[in-house]
Amino acid sequence: MKPTKITVPEALKADLPHTPFGKILSATPVVMAVVATMLAGLASSEMTRAQYDRSLGAQQQSKAGDQWSFFQAKRLRGAIQRNTADLLQTMAEVNPLDAAVLSRAAEQLQGQASPAGSTEIGKQLLAAIQSSGGQQALTYLRTGETPASPAGLSLDPPMRAAIEGVETSMPDAEMKVLMGQVSLTNLESSLKTARDQAQAFDTATKPVNQAIEQIDGLLNREAALHPRAAVGGGSGLAVGPSLVRDFTAARLRYAALRYEIEARLNQTIANLYELQVRKSNLSAEQHHLRSQRFFFGMLAAQAGVIISTFAMAARNRNFLWSLAAGAGLIAVAFAVYVYLFI
């Protein structure tokens, strides 16, 4: 099958402009169609990026909400622990925890003729006290301190100003200016550092917390076997209400301080996530605006295509083609402006 040969009628050839400018104008429909397609692609691309940033902002807002929940829960737990310790101290005599008394109590439990279970409790209690975590736990309970808390996160001035704006509910217009000064790279780096600090503190306190819970559970189990026991060592019984009370008060104070530190770490992470949310939302708004502008440019190019198409059926083609080319140039210039400055 031979290929079909396309020929242009002689009458149409005669109507085509012969000047260089006229030949350029004769290609206007094709050029405008290409420009319109390009702008439509840019508009679609910008809208896709806007939707992505919106979705990313929603994910970041969810993460911020989780951190705020942790912050509130730990603040509440810390307040409960502190109030309970204060109440215990007002209702009964509470003495500073003496690790030596606790160790002697465990040794007495292990060696004395006691009811079934007490000897085993004594063995477990002595092992817990002598363990590495137990020794650290007793040190912190005696001094009222926690493992070293991370130093305050160092934030650059624009980031601190933006966080202050979030905390004070600054208007959107002012927040937009502040967020424009925040570096996304620095924000991500600070967020990673904050998460690492929280994880490091959890890792440092985990063995201490486990040892405290184990010792507390063993003391309560032994005290339950002797509800009327006297102070440890004073009546031949190792673990009495006074020893349990002293340990409980020290444990409550330690827990209150630990929860306070963890709450501050969660608050820092939550604030940084809030900045990320606003960064993503501002980026989404910018891409949405760019998409609209590219769409307007596409409409101008489409107008050029329509005008140049009408020119094919008109006698005075030079004028219409010039009008179409002008619309196309405006569309291209507008697209360049949007791409570079918006």
Rosetta blueprint (number, residue, H / E / L):
1 M L
2 K L
3 P L
4 T L
5 K L
6 I L
7 T L
8 V L
9 P L
10 E H
11 A H
12 L H
13 K H
14 A H
15 D H
16 L L
17 P L
18 H L
19 T L
20 P H
21 F H
22 G H
23 K H
24 I H
25 L H
26 S H
27 A L
28 T H
29 P H
30 V H
31 V H
32 M H
33 A H
34 V H
35 V H
36 A H
37 T H
38 M H
39 L H
40 A H
41 G H
42 L H
43 A H
44 S H
45 S H
46 E H
47 M H
48 T H
49 R H
50 A H
51 Q H
52 Y H
53 D H
54 R H
55 S H
56 L H
57 G H
58 A H
59 Q H
60 Q H
61 Q H
62 S H
63 K H
64 A H
65 G H
66 D H
67 Q H
68 W H
69 S H
70 F H
71 F H
72 Q H
73 A H
74 K H
75 R H
76 L H
77 R H
78 G H
79 A H
80 I H
81 Q H
82 R H
83 N H
84 T H
85 A H
86 D H
87 L H
88 L H
89 Q H
90 T H
91 M H
92 A L
93 E L
94 V L
95 N L
96 P L
97 L L
98 D L
99 A H
100 A H
101 V H
102 L H
103 S H
104 R H
105 A H
106 A H
107 E H
108 Q H
109 L H
110 Q H
111 G H
112 Q L
113 A L
114 S L
115 P L
116 A L
117 G L
118 S H
119 T H
120 E H
121 I H
122 G H
123 K H
124 Q H
125 L H
126 L H
127 A H
128 A H
129 I H
130 Q H
131 S L
132 S H
133 G H
134 G H
135 Q H
136 Q H
137 A H
138 L H
139 T H
140 Y H
141 L H
142 R H
143 T H
144 G L
145 E L
146 T L
147 P L
148 A L
149 S L
150 P L
151 A L
152 G L
153 L L
154 S L
155 L L
156 D L
157 P H
158 P H
159 M H
160 R H
161 A H
162 A H
163 I H
164 E H
165 G H
166 V H
167 E H
168 T L
169 S L
170 M L
171 P L
172 D H
173 A H
174 E H
175 M H
176 K H
177 V H
178 L H
179 M H
180 G H
181 Q L
182 V L
183 S L
184 L H
185 T H
186 N H
187 L H
188 E H
189 S H
190 S H
191 L H
192 K H
193 T H
194 A H
195 R H
196 D H
197 Q H
198 A H
199 Q H
200 A H
201 F H
202 D H
203 T H
204 A H
205 T H
206 K H
207 P H
208 V H
209 N H
210 Q H
211 A H
212 I H
213 E H
214 Q H
215 I H
216 D H
217 G H
218 L H
219 L H
220 N H
221 R H
222 E H
223 A H
224 A H
225 L H
226 H L
227 P L
228 R L
229 A L
230 A L
231 V L
232 G L
233 G L
234 G L
235 S L
236 G L
237 L L
238 A L
239 V L
240 G L
241 P H
242 S H
243 L H
244 V H
245 R H
246 D H
247 F H
248 T H
249 A H
250 A H
251 R H
252 L H
253 R H
254 Y H
255 A H
256 A H
257 L H
258 R H
259 Y H
260 E H
261 I H
262 E H
263 A H
264 R H
265 L H
266 N H
267 Q H
268 T H
269 I H
270 A H
271 N H
272 L H
273 Y H
274 E H
275 L H
276 Q H
277 V H
278 R H
279 K H
280 S H
281 N H
282 L H
283 S H
284 A H
285 E H
286 Q H
287 H H
288 H H
289 L H
290 R H
291 S H
292 Q H
293 R H
294 F H
295 F H
296 F H
297 G H
298 M H
299 L H
300 A H
301 A H
302 Q H
303 A H
304 G H
305 V H
306 I H
307 I H
308 S H
309 T H
310 F H
311 A H
312 M H
313 A L
314 A L
315 R L
316 N L
317 R H
318 N H
319 F H
320 L H
321 W H
322 S H
323 L H
324 A H
325 A H
326 G H
327 A H
328 G H
329 L H
330 I H
331 A H
332 V H
333 A H
334 F H
335 A H
336 V H
337 Y H
338 V H
339 Y H
340 L H
341 F H
342 I L
